[in-house]
Amino acid sequence: MAISKSAKIEAEIEKVKAKISEQQARLKELEQKKHEAENSEIVDIVRGMSISLSDLPLLLQSIQKDGATSGQSVPKSGAENKEVSE
């Protein structure tokens, strides 16, 4: 007995769903790797500044305060980085 058109289409749908699932897992993995790389870059920058751990919060607060008084803001975690051009 021949396989019906709808059965062939259903089989193709299942293949596509499986590929989508694989790609979503890959995307999640890549996003995690990107996040880890960004964190590593931040740590490297901070370590390169030779600032003590006790002074770091004061520096960050100062930067945030200066940004607020100049009309610029320091993006919160998870916010998109958008440059403001004046």
N, C-alpha and C positions, 0 to 999 in steps of 0.2 A: 504494500500500500504506500502511496506517495505521501510525503509530508505536505500538509496544507500550507498555504501562504501565511496564514496567521501564526502557525507554529514556527515557521522560519523567522518571521518578524519577532515573535516572542523570544526566540533563542538569541537573536541579534540584540534585542533590548537587554537581556540578561548579561551578555558580553559587555555591552556599553556600561551598564551599571557597575560591573566588576571593575572595569578600567577607571571609572569615575572614583570609585572607592579607593583604589590604589593611588590615584593622583591626589586625592584629598589627604591621604595619609602622608604622602611625599611632601605635600604643601605644608602640612603641620610640622613635619620634621625640619624642613627648610626654614620655616618661621622661627622655630626654636633655636636652630643653629645661628640664625641672624641675630636673635636676641642675645644669645651667649657671646657672640662676637662683639656686639655693641657694648655689652657690659665689660668685656675684657679691654676694649679700647678706652672706655671711661676710666677704668682702674689704672691703665698704663699712663693716661694723661695726668691723673691725680698724683700718681707716684712720681712722675717726672717733675712735678711742681715742688717737690721737697717740702710739703706742708705737713705739720704734725697732725695726728688724728684728732687731737683736742681742738686744733685751730680750724679744721675743715668745716665744721658746721657754721662757725662765725663767718668764714669766707663765703660760703654758699648763701647765707642769710644776707650778707652785704651785697652780693651780686643780685639777688632777688630784689632787695630793697632799691638798689640803684636802677634796676630795670623798670621798677614800678614808677619811680620818680621821673624817668625819662620817657615814659609812655610806652615802653616795651615791656613785655612780660616774659618770664622764663616759663617755657612750656611744661605742663604737668606731665607726669608719667602717662604714656599711652596717647598723648596728644600728638597730632601731626606737626612736624617741623615746617613752618611756613615762614619764609623770610619776608620782612616788611620792607618795601622799597619806598624811599621818600624822595 
